[in-house]
Amino acid sequence: MVETAMVTPILLALLIGTVQLGQIAYTYYMLEKLMFNLARYLGTQTGVNFCNGQDPQIQAAINYALTGSTDSSQNPIVSGLTPSMFQVTAESQPGTMCSCSASGCDASQGGLPPSFVVVSLTGGYPVQPIFWGFTVNSFTLNPMVRVPYEGN
């Protein structure tokens, strides 16, 4: 009986820690999935101006990733996630950003389409784990997704 009383708090701490890790992993997976859907949606559109963050197609894709609809009338799938947290960029080569010029990927100036669409979160997504009522230091999740651009 004494051994059980000594081991039970340790087992509970391990169980609660495992649940917290599972919630963090699930949140990361959901963020990555939303960002992949955003990049895939943009990767199939034509005439997207990646040099203008306010491009209607980019805004519609962000709303689609956030709410499942191209308008912003519904609640976000992941709480606390806002449209301003998404950063959408275009790459001509993996790791090489397209320049916003006629010789780069600027569609408004007749530039060539990019090779990749990259979506990341500016500043990351803040996570505040709670362990037995105690708050642990917060940290940010920083997923990044790169998808080939197929929309000409």
CNS distance restraints for C-alpha pairs under 8 A (distance, minus, plus):
assign (resid   1 and name CA) (resid   5 and name CA) 6.44 0.50 0.50
assign (resid   2 and name CA) (resid   6 and name CA) 6.31 0.50 0.50
assign (resid   3 and name CA) (resid   7 and name CA) 6.17 0.50 0.50
assign (resid   4 and name CA) (resid   8 and name CA) 5.83 0.50 0.50
assign (resid   5 and name CA) (resid   9 and name CA) 7.49 0.50 0.50
assign (resid   6 and name CA) (resid  10 and name CA) 7.67 0.50 0.50
assign (resid   7 and name CA) (resid  11 and name CA) 6.27 0.50 0.50
assign (resid   8 and name CA) (resid  12 and name CA) 6.10 0.50 0.50
assign (resid   9 and name CA) (resid  13 and name CA) 6.09 0.50 0.50
assign (resid  10 and name CA) (resid  14 and name CA) 6.26 0.50 0.50
assign (resid  11 and name CA) (resid  15 and name CA) 6.13 0.50 0.50
assign (resid  12 and name CA) (resid  16 and name CA) 6.06 0.50 0.50
assign (resid  13 and name CA) (resid  17 and name CA) 6.01 0.50 0.50
assign (resid  14 and name CA) (resid  18 and name CA) 6.08 0.50 0.50
assign (resid  15 and name CA) (resid  19 and name CA) 6.28 0.50 0.50
assign (resid  16 and name CA) (resid  20 and name CA) 6.26 0.50 0.50
assign (resid  16 and name CA) (resid 131 and name CA) 7.09 0.50 0.50
assign (resid  16 and name CA) (resid 132 and name CA) 7.66 0.50 0.50
assign (resid  17 and name CA) (resid  21 and name CA) 6.20 0.50 0.50
assign (resid  17 and name CA) (resid 131 and name CA) 7.01 0.50 0.50
assign (resid  18 and name CA) (resid  22 and name CA) 6.13 0.50 0.50
assign (resid  19 and name CA) (resid  23 and name CA) 6.25 0.50 0.50
assign (resid  20 and name CA) (resid  24 and name CA) 6.28 0.50 0.50
assign (resid  20 and name CA) (resid 129 and name CA) 6.74 0.50 0.50
assign (resid  20 and name CA) (resid 130 and name CA) 7.60 0.50 0.50
assign (resid  20 and name CA) (resid 131 and name CA) 7.71 0.50 0.50
assign (resid  21 and name CA) (resid  25 and name CA) 6.10 0.50 0.50
assign (resid  22 and name CA) (resid  26 and name CA) 6.03 0.50 0.50
assign (resid  23 and name CA) (resid  27 and name CA) 6.14 0.50 0.50
assign (resid  24 and name CA) (resid  28 and name CA) 6.20 0.50 0.50
assign (resid  24 and name CA) (resid 127 and name CA) 7.63 0.50 0.50
assign (resid  25 and name CA) (resid  29 and name CA) 6.13 0.50 0.50
assign (resid  26 and name CA) (resid  30 and name CA) 6.14 0.50 0.50
assign (resid  27 and name CA) (resid  31 and name CA) 6.18 0.50 0.50
assign (resid  27 and name CA) (resid  78 and name CA) 7.89 0.50 0.50
assign (resid  28 and name CA) (resid  32 and name CA) 6.13 0.50 0.50
assign (resid  28 and name CA) (resid 141 and name CA) 6.64 0.50 0.50
assign (resid  28 and name CA) (resid 143 and name CA) 7.21 0.50 0.50
assign (resid  29 and name CA) (resid  33 and name CA) 6.03 0.50 0.50
assign (resid  30 and name CA) (resid  34 and name CA) 6.10 0.50 0.50
assign (resid  30 and name CA) (resid  78 and name CA) 7.46 0.50 0.50
assign (resid  31 and name CA) (resid  35 and name CA) 6.15 0.50 0.50
assign (resid  31 and name CA) (resid  78 and name CA) 7.52 0.50 0.50
assign (resid  31 and name CA) (resid 143 and name CA) 7.10 0.50 0.50
assign (resid  32 and name CA) (resid  36 and name CA) 6.03 0.50 0.50
assign (resid  32 and name CA) (resid 143 and name CA) 5.90 0.50 0.50
assign (resid  32 and name CA) (resid 144 and name CA) 7.14 0.50 0.50
assign (resid  32 and name CA) (resid 145 and name CA) 7.04 0.50 0.50
assign (resid  33 and name CA) (resid  37 and name CA) 6.19 0.50 0.50
assign (resid  34 and name CA) (resid  38 and name CA) 6.25 0.50 0.50
assign (resid  34 and name CA) (resid  65 and name CA) 5.16 0.50 0.50
assign (resid  34 and name CA) (resid  66 and name CA) 6.94 0.50 0.50
assign (resid  35 and name CA) (resid  39 and name CA) 6.15 0.50 0.50
assign (resid  35 and name CA) (resid  65 and name CA) 6.75 0.50 0.50
assign (resid  35 and name CA) (resid 119 and name CA) 6.13 0.50 0.50
assign (resid  35 and name CA) (resid 120 and name CA) 7.28 0.50 0.50
assign (resid  35 and name CA) (resid 144 and name CA) 7.60 0.50 0.50
assign (resid  35 and name CA) (resid 145 and name CA) 6.44 0.50 0.50
assign (resid  36 and name CA) (resid  40 and name CA) 5.92 0.50 0.50
assign (resid  36 and name CA) (resid 119 and name CA) 7.69 0.50 0.50
assign (resid  36 and name CA) (resid 145 and name CA) 5.96 0.50 0.50
assign (resid  36 and name CA) (resid 146 and name CA) 7.84 0.50 0.50
assign (resid  36 and name CA) (resid 147 and name CA) 7.52 0.50 0.50
assign (resid  37 and name CA) (resid  41 and name CA) 5.92 0.50 0.50
assign (resid  37 and name CA) (resid  65 and name CA) 6.03 0.50 0.50
assign (resid  38 and name CA) (resid  42 and name CA) 6.28 0.50 0.50
assign (resid  38 and name CA) (resid  61 and name CA) 5.44 0.50 0.50
assign (resid  38 and name CA) (resid  62 and name CA) 6.06 0.50 0.50
assign (resid  38 and name CA) (resid  64 and name CA) 7.05 0.50 0.50
assign (resid  38 and name CA) (resid  65 and name CA) 5.18 0.50 0.50
assign (resid  38 and name CA) (resid 119 and name CA) 7.60 0.50 0.50
assign (resid  39 and name CA) (resid  43 and name CA) 5.83 0.50 0.50
assign (resid  39 and name CA) (resid  61 and name CA) 7.97 0.50 0.50
assign (resid  39 and name CA) (resid 117 and name CA) 5.95 0.50 0.50
assign (resid  39 and name CA) (resid 118 and name CA) 6.70 0.50 0.50
assign (resid  39 and name CA) (resid 119 and name CA) 6.24 0.50 0.50
assign (resid  39 and name CA) (resid 145 and name CA) 7.35 0.50 0.50
assign (resid  39 and name CA) (resid 146 and name CA) 7.30 0.50 0.50
assign (resid  39 and name CA) (resid 147 and name CA) 6.09 0.50 0.50
assign (resid  40 and name CA) (resid  44 and name CA) 6.47 0.50 0.50
assign (resid  40 and name CA) (resid 147 and name CA) 6.45 0.50 0.50
assign (resid  41 and name CA) (resid  45 and name CA) 6.79 0.50 0.50
assign (resid  41 and name CA) (resid  61 and name CA) 6.21 0.50 0.50
assign (resid  42 and name CA) (resid  48 and name CA) 7.52 0.50 0.50
assign (resid  42 and name CA) (resid  57 and name CA) 7.44 0.50 0.50
assign (resid  42 and name CA) (resid  58 and name CA) 6.92 0.50 0.50
assign (resid  42 and name CA) (resid  61 and name CA) 6.39 0.50 0.50
assign (resid  42 and name CA) (resid 117 and name CA) 7.46 0.50 0.50
assign (resid  42 and name CA) (resid 149 and name CA) 7.71 0.50 0.50
assign (resid  42 and name CA) (resid 151 and name CA) 7.99 0.50 0.50
assign (resid  43 and name CA) (resid 116 and name CA) 7.75 0.50 0.50
assign (resid  43 and name CA) (resid 117 and name CA) 6.43 0.50 0.50
assign (resid  43 and name CA) (resid 147 and name CA) 6.97 0.50 0.50
assign (resid  43 and name CA) (resid 148 and name CA) 6.52 0.50 0.50
assign (resid  43 and name CA) (resid 149 and name CA) 4.30 0.50 0.50
assign (resid  43 and name CA) (resid 150 and name CA) 5.51 0.50 0.50
assign (resid  43 and name CA) (resid 151 and name CA) 5.82 0.50 0.50
assign (resid  44 and name CA) (resid 149 and name CA) 6.72 0.50 0.50
assign (resid  44 and name CA) (resid 150 and name CA) 5.44 0.50 0.50
assign (resid  44 and name CA) (resid 151 and name CA) 4.53 0.50 0.50
assign (resid  45 and name CA) (resid  57 and name CA) 7.88 0.50 0.50
assign (resid  45 and name CA) (resid 150 and name CA) 7.78 0.50 0.50
assign (resid  45 and name CA) (resid 151 and name CA) 4.90 0.50 0.50
assign (resid  45 and name CA) (resid 152 and name CA) 7.70 0.50 0.50
assign (resid  46 and name CA) (resid 151 and name CA) 4.66 0.50 0.50
assign (resid  46 and name CA) (resid 152 and name CA) 5.34 0.50 0.50
assign (resid  47 and name CA) (resid 107 and name CA) 6.45 0.50 0.50
assign (resid  47 and name CA) (resid 151 and name CA) 7.66 0.50 0.50
assign (resid  47 and name CA) (resid 152 and name CA) 7.07 0.50 0.50
assign (resid  48 and name CA) (resid  55 and name CA) 7.22 0.50 0.50
assign (resid  48 and name CA) (resid  57 and name CA) 6.30 0.50 0.50
assign (resid  48 and name CA) (resid  58 and name CA) 7.26 0.50 0.50
assign (resid  48 and name CA) (resid 107 and name CA) 6.93 0.50 0.50
assign (resid  49 and name CA) (resid  53 and name CA) 7.93 0.50 0.50
assign (resid  49 and name CA) (resid  55 and name CA) 6.16 0.50 0.50
assign (resid  49 and name CA) (resid 106 and name CA) 6.28 0.50 0.50
assign (resid  49 and name CA) (resid 107 and name CA) 5.35 0.50 0.50
assign (resid  49 and name CA) (resid 108 and name CA) 6.63 0.50 0.50
assign (resid  50 and name CA) (resid  55 and name CA) 7.48 0.50 0.50
assign (resid  50 and name CA) (resid  58 and name CA) 7.77 0.50 0.50
assign (resid  50 and name CA) (resid  88 and name CA) 7.39 0.50 0.50
assign (resid  50 and name CA) (resid  89 and name CA) 6.30 0.50 0.50
assign (resid  50 and name CA) (resid  90 and name CA) 6.32 0.50 0.50
assign (resid  50 and name CA) (resid 105 and name CA) 7.46 0.50 0.50
assign (resid  50 and name CA) (resid 106 and name CA) 6.87 0.50 0.50
assign (resid  50 and name CA) (resid 107 and name CA) 7.72 0.50 0.50
assign (resid  51 and name CA) (resid  89 and name CA) 7.91 0.50 0.50
assign (resid  51 and name CA) (resid 100 and name CA) 5.72 0.50 0.50
assign (resid  51 and name CA) (resid 105 and name CA) 7.71 0.50 0.50
assign (resid  51 and name CA) (resid 106 and name CA) 5.95 0.50 0.50
assign (resid  53 and name CA) (resid  58 and name CA) 6.85 0.50 0.50
assign (resid  53 and name CA) (resid  59 and name CA) 7.81 0.50 0.50
assign (resid  53 and name CA) (resid  88 and name CA) 7.45 0.50 0.50
assign (resid  54 and name CA) (resid  58 and name CA) 6.85 0.50 0.50
assign (resid  54 and name CA) (resid  59 and name CA) 6.39 0.50 0.50
assign (resid  55 and name CA) (resid  59 and name CA) 6.29 0.50 0.50
assign (resid  56 and name CA) (resid  60 and name CA) 6.02 0.50 0.50
assign (resid  57 and name CA) (resid  61 and name CA) 6.12 0.50 0.50
assign (resid  58 and name CA) (resid  62 and name CA) 6.19 0.50 0.50
assign (resid  58 and name CA) (resid  88 and name CA) 7.88 0.50 0.50
assign (resid  59 and name CA) (resid  63 and name CA) 6.20 0.50 0.50
assign (resid  60 and name CA) (resid  64 and name CA) 6.04 0.50 0.50
assign (resid  60 and name CA) (resid  70 and name CA) 4.67 0.50 0.50
assign (resid  60 and name CA) (resid  71 and name CA) 6.47 0.50 0.50
assign (resid  61 and name CA) (resid  65 and name CA) 6.17 0.50 0.50
assign (resid  61 and name CA) (resid  70 and name CA) 6.42 0.50 0.50
assign (resid  62 and name CA) (resid  66 and name CA) 6.11 0.50 0.50
assign (resid  62 and name CA) (resid  70 and name CA) 7.71 0.50 0.50
assign (resid  62 and name CA) (resid  83 and name CA) 6.28 0.50 0.50
assign (resid  62 and name CA) (resid  86 and name CA) 7.46 0.50 0.50
assign (resid  63 and name CA) (resid  67 and name CA) 5.82 0.50 0.50
assign (resid  63 and name CA) (resid  68 and name CA) 7.11 0.50 0.50
assign (resid  63 and name CA) (resid  69 and name CA) 6.22 0.50 0.50
assign (resid  63 and name CA) (resid  70 and name CA) 5.08 0.50 0.50
assign (resid  63 and name CA) (resid  71 and name CA) 5.85 0.50 0.50
assign (resid  63 and name CA) (resid  72 and name CA) 5.59 0.50 0.50
assign (resid  63 and name CA) (resid  83 and name CA) 7.08 0.50 0.50
assign (resid  64 and name CA) (resid  68 and name CA) 4.54 0.50 0.50
assign (resid  64 and name CA) (resid  69 and name CA) 4.47 0.50 0.50
assign (resid  64 and name CA) (resid  70 and name CA) 4.48 0.50 0.50
assign (resid  64 and name CA) (resid  71 and name CA) 7.18 0.50 0.50
assign (resid  65 and name CA) (resid  69 and name CA) 7.65 0.50 0.50
assign (resid  66 and name CA) (resid  75 and name CA) 7.91 0.50 0.50
assign (resid  66 and name CA) (resid  76 and name CA) 4.97 0.50 0.50
assign (resid  66 and name CA) (resid  77 and name CA) 5.87 0.50 0.50
assign (resid  66 and name CA) (resid  78 and name CA) 7.40 0.50 0.50
assign (resid  66 and name CA) (resid  81 and name CA) 7.47 0.50 0.50
assign (resid  66 and name CA) (resid  82 and name CA) 7.62 0.50 0.50
assign (resid  66 and name CA) (resid  83 and name CA) 7.43 0.50 0.50
assign (resid  67 and name CA) (resid  72 and name CA) 6.97 0.50 0.50
assign (resid  67 and name CA) (resid  74 and name CA) 5.71 0.50 0.50
assign (resid  67 and name CA) (resid  75 and name CA) 5.90 0.50 0.50
assign (resid  67 and name CA) (resid  76 and name CA) 4.70 0.50 0.50
assign (resid  67 and name CA) (resid  77 and name CA) 5.62 0.50 0.50
assign (resid  68 and name CA) (resid  77 and name CA) 7.80 0.50 0.50
assign (resid  69 and name CA) (resid  73 and name CA) 7.92 0.50 0.50
assign (resid  69 and name CA) (resid  74 and name CA) 7.47 0.50 0.50
assign (resid  76 and name CA) (resid  80 and name CA) 7.80 0.50 0.50
assign (resid  76 and name CA) (resid  81 and name CA) 6.73 0.50 0.50
assign (resid  76 and name CA) (resid  82 and name CA) 7.73 0.50 0.50
assign (resid  81 and name CA) (resid  85 and name CA) 6.92 0.50 0.50
assign (resid  81 and name CA) (resid 125 and name CA) 7.55 0.50 0.50
assign (resid  82 and name CA) (resid  86 and name CA) 7.69 0.50 0.50
assign (resid  85 and name CA) (resid 121 and name CA) 5.35 0.50 0.50
assign (resid  85 and name CA) (resid 122 and name CA) 5.30 0.50 0.50
assign (resid  85 and name CA) (resid 123 and name CA) 7.39 0.50 0.50
assign (resid  85 and name CA) (resid 124 and name CA) 7.65 0.50 0.50
assign (resid  86 and name CA) (resid 119 and name CA) 6.88 0.50 0.50
assign (resid  86 and name CA) (resid 120 and name CA) 5.96 0.50 0.50
assign (resid  86 and name CA) (resid 121 and name CA) 4.75 0.50 0.50
assign (resid  86 and name CA) (resid 122 and name CA) 6.13 0.50 0.50
assign (resid  87 and name CA) (resid 119 and name CA) 5.64 0.50 0.50
assign (resid  87 and name CA) (resid 120 and name CA) 5.22 0.50 0.50
assign (resid  87 and name CA) (resid 121 and name CA) 5.73 0.50 0.50
assign (resid  87 and name CA) (resid 122 and name CA) 6.08 0.50 0.50
assign (resid  88 and name CA) (resid 117 and name CA) 7.16 0.50 0.50
assign (resid  88 and name CA) (resid 118 and name CA) 5.83 0.50 0.50
assign (resid  88 and name CA) (resid 119 and name CA) 4.70 0.50 0.50
assign (resid  88 and name CA) (resid 120 and name CA) 6.73 0.50 0.50
assign (resid  89 and name CA) (resid  97 and name CA) 7.33 0.50 0.50
assign (resid  89 and name CA) (resid 117 and name CA) 6.03 0.50 0.50
assign (resid  89 and name CA) (resid 118 and name CA) 5.19 0.50 0.50
assign (resid  89 and name CA) (resid 119 and name CA) 6.49 0.50 0.50
assign (resid  90 and name CA) (resid  97 and name CA) 5.98 0.50 0.50
assign (resid  90 and name CA) (resid  98 and name CA) 5.77 0.50 0.50
assign (resid  90 and name CA) (resid 105 and name CA) 7.57 0.50 0.50
assign (resid  90 and name CA) (resid 114 and name CA) 5.81 0.50 0.50
assign (resid  90 and name CA) (resid 115 and name CA) 7.44 0.50 0.50
assign (resid  90 and name CA) (resid 116 and name CA) 5.75 0.50 0.50
assign (resid  90 and name CA) (resid 117 and name CA) 4.74 0.50 0.50
assign (resid  90 and name CA) (resid 118 and name CA) 5.93 0.50 0.50
assign (resid  91 and name CA) (resid  95 and name CA) 6.76 0.50 0.50
assign (resid  91 and name CA) (resid  96 and name CA) 5.42 0.50 0.50
assign (resid  91 and name CA) (resid  97 and name CA) 4.27 0.50 0.50
assign (resid  91 and name CA) (resid  98 and name CA) 4.93 0.50 0.50
assign (resid  91 and name CA) (resid 114 and name CA) 5.66 0.50 0.50
assign (resid  91 and name CA) (resid 115 and name CA) 5.91 0.50 0.50
assign (resid  91 and name CA) (resid 116 and name CA) 5.02 0.50 0.50
assign (resid  91 and name CA) (resid 117 and name CA) 6.36 0.50 0.50
assign (resid  91 and name CA) (resid 118 and name CA) 7.19 0.50 0.50
assign (resid  92 and name CA) (resid  96 and name CA) 5.99 0.50 0.50
assign (resid  92 and name CA) (resid  97 and name CA) 6.16 0.50 0.50
assign (resid  92 and name CA) (resid  98 and name CA) 5.31 0.50 0.50
assign (resid  92 and name CA) (resid 105 and name CA) 7.74 0.50 0.50
assign (resid  92 and name CA) (resid 114 and name CA) 5.01 0.50 0.50
assign (resid  92 and name CA) (resid 115 and name CA) 4.90 0.50 0.50
assign (resid  92 and name CA) (resid 116 and name CA) 6.50 0.50 0.50
assign (resid  93 and name CA) (resid  97 and name CA) 7.35 0.50 0.50
assign (resid  93 and name CA) (resid 115 and name CA) 6.41 0.50 0.50
assign (resid  93 and name CA) (resid 116 and name CA) 7.25 0.50 0.50
assign (resid  94 and name CA) (resid 116 and name CA) 7.23 0.50 0.50
assign (resid  98 and name CA) (resid 104 and name CA) 5.55 0.50 0.50
assign (resid  98 and name CA) (resid 105 and name CA) 5.56 0.50 0.50
assign (resid  98 and name CA) (resid 114 and name CA) 6.92 0.50 0.50
assign (resid  99 and name CA) (resid 103 and name CA) 7.66 0.50 0.50
assign (resid  99 and name CA) (resid 104 and name CA) 4.73 0.50 0.50
assign (resid  99 and name CA) (resid 105 and name CA) 6.18 0.50 0.50
assign (resid  99 and name CA) (resid 106 and name CA) 7.41 0.50 0.50
assign (resid 100 and name CA) (resid 104 and name CA) 5.66 0.50 0.50
assign (resid 100 and name CA) (resid 105 and name CA) 5.84 0.50 0.50
assign (resid 100 and name CA) (resid 106 and name CA) 4.89 0.50 0.50
assign (resid 101 and name CA) (resid 105 and name CA) 6.52 0.50 0.50
assign (resid 101 and name CA) (resid 106 and name CA) 5.28 0.50 0.50
assign (resid 101 and name CA) (resid 109 and name CA) 6.65 0.50 0.50
assign (resid 101 and name CA) (resid 111 and name CA) 6.66 0.50 0.50
assign (resid 102 and name CA) (resid 106 and name CA) 5.91 0.50 0.50
assign (resid 102 and name CA) (resid 107 and name CA) 7.74 0.50 0.50
assign (resid 102 and name CA) (resid 109 and name CA) 4.97 0.50 0.50
assign (resid 102 and name CA) (resid 110 and name CA) 5.57 0.50 0.50
assign (resid 102 and name CA) (resid 111 and name CA) 4.40 0.50 0.50
assign (resid 102 and name CA) (resid 112 and name CA) 7.77 0.50 0.50
assign (resid 103 and name CA) (resid 111 and name CA) 5.55 0.50 0.50
assign (resid 103 and name CA) (resid 112 and name CA) 7.25 0.50 0.50
assign (resid 104 and name CA) (resid 111 and name CA) 5.37 0.50 0.50
assign (resid 104 and name CA) (resid 112 and name CA) 6.35 0.50 0.50
assign (resid 105 and name CA) (resid 111 and name CA) 4.74 0.50 0.50
assign (resid 105 and name CA) (resid 112 and name CA) 5.13 0.50 0.50
assign (resid 105 and name CA) (resid 113 and name CA) 5.42 0.50 0.50
assign (resid 105 and name CA) (resid 114 and name CA) 5.67 0.50 0.50
assign (resid 106 and name CA) (resid 110 and name CA) 6.49 0.50 0.50
assign (resid 106 and name CA) (resid 111 and name CA) 4.80 0.50 0.50
assign (resid 106 and name CA) (resid 112 and name CA) 7.22 0.50 0.50
assign (resid 106 and name CA) (resid 113 and name CA) 7.83 0.50 0.50
assign (resid 107 and name CA) (resid 111 and name CA) 5.03 0.50 0.50
assign (resid 107 and name CA) (resid 112 and name CA) 6.91 0.50 0.50
assign (resid 107 and name CA) (resid 113 and name CA) 7.10 0.50 0.50
assign (resid 113 and name CA) (resid 149 and name CA) 7.82 0.50 0.50
assign (resid 113 and name CA) (resid 151 and name CA) 7.92 0.50 0.50
assign (resid 113 and name CA) (resid 152 and name CA) 6.29 0.50 0.50
assign (resid 114 and name CA) (resid 149 and name CA) 6.42 0.50 0.50
assign (resid 115 and name CA) (resid 148 and name CA) 5.82 0.50 0.50
assign (resid 115 and name CA) (resid 149 and name CA) 5.27 0.50 0.50
assign (resid 115 and name CA) (resid 150 and name CA) 7.83 0.50 0.50
assign (resid 116 and name CA) (resid 146 and name CA) 6.36 0.50 0.50
assign (resid 116 and name CA) (resid 147 and name CA) 5.47 0.50 0.50
assign (resid 116 and name CA) (resid 148 and name CA) 4.31 0.50 0.50
assign (resid 116 and name CA) (resid 149 and name CA) 4.87 0.50 0.50
assign (resid 117 and name CA) (resid 146 and name CA) 5.69 0.50 0.50
assign (resid 117 and name CA) (resid 147 and name CA) 5.29 0.50 0.50
assign (resid 117 and name CA) (resid 148 and name CA) 6.20 0.50 0.50
assign (resid 117 and name CA) (resid 149 and name CA) 5.91 0.50 0.50
assign (resid 118 and name CA) (resid 144 and name CA) 7.19 0.50 0.50
assign (resid 118 and name CA) (resid 145 and name CA) 5.63 0.50 0.50
assign (resid 118 and name CA) (resid 146 and name CA) 4.44 0.50 0.50
assign (resid 118 and name CA) (resid 147 and name CA) 6.49 0.50 0.50
assign (resid 119 and name CA) (resid 144 and name CA) 5.82 0.50 0.50
assign (resid 119 and name CA) (resid 145 and name CA) 5.29 0.50 0.50
assign (resid 119 and name CA) (resid 146 and name CA) 6.60 0.50 0.50
assign (resid 120 and name CA) (resid 142 and name CA) 7.29 0.50 0.50
assign (resid 120 and name CA) (resid 143 and name CA) 6.24 0.50 0.50
assign (resid 120 and name CA) (resid 144 and name CA) 4.54 0.50 0.50
assign (resid 120 and name CA) (resid 145 and name CA) 6.54 0.50 0.50
assign (resid 121 and name CA) (resid 125 and name CA) 7.06 0.50 0.50
assign (resid 121 and name CA) (resid 142 and name CA) 6.39 0.50 0.50
assign (resid 121 and name CA) (resid 143 and name CA) 6.99 0.50 0.50
assign (resid 121 and name CA) (resid 144 and name CA) 7.28 0.50 0.50
assign (resid 123 and name CA) (resid 140 and name CA) 7.72 0.50 0.50
assign (resid 123 and name CA) (resid 142 and name CA) 7.65 0.50 0.50
assign (resid 124 and name CA) (resid 140 and name CA) 5.29 0.50 0.50
assign (resid 124 and name CA) (resid 141 and name CA) 5.35 0.50 0.50
assign (resid 124 and name CA) (resid 142 and name CA) 4.67 0.50 0.50
assign (resid 124 and name CA) (resid 143 and name CA) 7.60 0.50 0.50
assign (resid 125 and name CA) (resid 140 and name CA) 5.08 0.50 0.50
assign (resid 125 and name CA) (resid 141 and name CA) 5.06 0.50 0.50
assign (resid 125 and name CA) (resid 142 and name CA) 6.58 0.50 0.50
assign (resid 126 and name CA) (resid 138 and name CA) 6.84 0.50 0.50
assign (resid 126 and name CA) (resid 139 and name CA) 5.77 0.50 0.50
assign (resid 126 and name CA) (resid 140 and name CA) 4.31 0.50 0.50
assign (resid 126 and name CA) (resid 141 and name CA) 6.44 0.50 0.50
assign (resid 127 and name CA) (resid 138 and name CA) 5.59 0.50 0.50
assign (resid 127 and name CA) (resid 139 and name CA) 5.51 0.50 0.50
assign (resid 127 and name CA) (resid 140 and name CA) 5.72 0.50 0.50
assign (resid 127 and name CA) (resid 141 and name CA) 7.13 0.50 0.50
assign (resid 128 and name CA) (resid 135 and name CA) 7.06 0.50 0.50
assign (resid 128 and name CA) (resid 136 and name CA) 6.76 0.50 0.50
assign (resid 128 and name CA) (resid 137 and name CA) 6.87 0.50 0.50
assign (resid 128 and name CA) (resid 138 and name CA) 4.51 0.50 0.50
assign (resid 128 and name CA) (resid 139 and name CA) 6.82 0.50 0.50
assign (resid 129 and name CA) (resid 135 and name CA) 6.29 0.50 0.50
assign (resid 129 and name CA) (resid 136 and name CA) 5.74 0.50 0.50
assign (resid 129 and name CA) (resid 137 and name CA) 7.57 0.50 0.50
assign (resid 129 and name CA) (resid 138 and name CA) 6.77 0.50 0.50
assign (resid 130 and name CA) (resid 134 and name CA) 5.62 0.50 0.50
assign (resid 130 and name CA) (resid 135 and name CA) 4.70 0.50 0.50
assign (resid 130 and name CA) (resid 136 and name CA) 6.04 0.50 0.50
assign (resid 131 and name CA) (resid 135 and name CA) 6.34 0.50 0.50
assign (resid 131 and name CA) (resid 136 and name CA) 6.94 0.50 0.50
